[in-house]
Amino acid sequence: MKEDFLHYVWQYKKFDFSNLKTFNGEKLSIITTGHYLQNAGPDFFNAQITIDNQKWAGNVEIHIKSSDWYVHNHEKDENYDSVILHVVWENDVPIFRKDSSEIPVLELKHYISTATLNSYQALVTPKSWIYCEKDIANVDKFTFQNWQERLFFERLERKSIPIQQLLESTENDWEAVLFCMLAKNFGLNTNGELFFKIAKSIPFSIIRKECFEVQNLEAVLFGQANMLPSVAEDTYSNEVKFQFNFLSQKYQLDKELIEPVQFFKHRPDNFPTIRLAQLAMLYHQKRNLFSQIITTNTLKNFYNLFDITISKYWQTHYQFDKESSKKKKQFSKSFIDLLIINTIIPIQFAYAKSQGKEVSESIFALLNEIAPEKNVIIVKYENYGIKSKSAFETQSLLQLKNEYCNKSKCLQCAIGINLLKQ
């Protein structure tokens, strides 16, 4: 038995409330169960009940055992002074207010049907991957689609948190924020946090001033990443080392202690050298990139925006001083899709929110143009009958798995609630 089950039962009145009595034998009627609060304070706000024909309005607190009141130190919290009913599975000790009056108790175990309990136990019995894996495909389409939309915006809100933090540290410089967030995603999962630190260590005013020479941008990025060779063997490597020494002194760059970037398990086109060189070329060719990203809203236009070719040296190299066959190393469409999903849409959302604008429809339209992502989680859902047609759907499924399934929040999930109703 978990507390969230009792929350569900109380919120949706999944118990026999035709002849309720408090633990002390008083007649109890429920007018309204109150508003479910998932934060500090009592569980349900502004409930209305009658006890022996006396009407009460206030808050309801729910526990497995009544003694949990003292375990959670509610007797010391004035937020609980307004509790009019203590709803529990088992009443093991009486609970008193500060004025020594006893708080009425409803012991729910006498009023919940065996069928409801069996449905709950069937849902929360551990399965091989997620609790509802055998039944998730049976959830009605309307419920599932509405829940996916809610999940997607929850994920967007979460992604906007680091953007807001960056805004504060950059004095609301959206171009600087975009640069840092793009750098993080250029680093992919392996080097993302490292690239983010590298970008943060470079004041964006330097990028603005030096963007006219791509080699200067490469020098700053490679230098701050501690990737320049100690002994350079070709002209480019020597020039970049010289330029970085000059620029780091000119701008008094702080060299953060950043751990080495990772090449291991990456395909050559995803090597950190290539991704940083591409980032440098992007900012060399696209001035005022933020304003372009905010006004672009179709997949085709984003593919055009990111249609760039890497600098000549890196067309024939994957690492310093090691020549390879020539390749332009342009962005693949799948990589641009990742940038749109993980950087551009969260930036567009956060910016629109700061301006009091609504961009839901354009975001939906854009994500529905993008092919569904392929990863272990999405493949697992497919195995259980949930097939995605677009990146909008895969993003919502990632939120579902990470924030609900992994945390056993079945009774805070529209899917779990729908299955219980069935």
Disulfide bonds with the S-S distance in Angstrom:
none
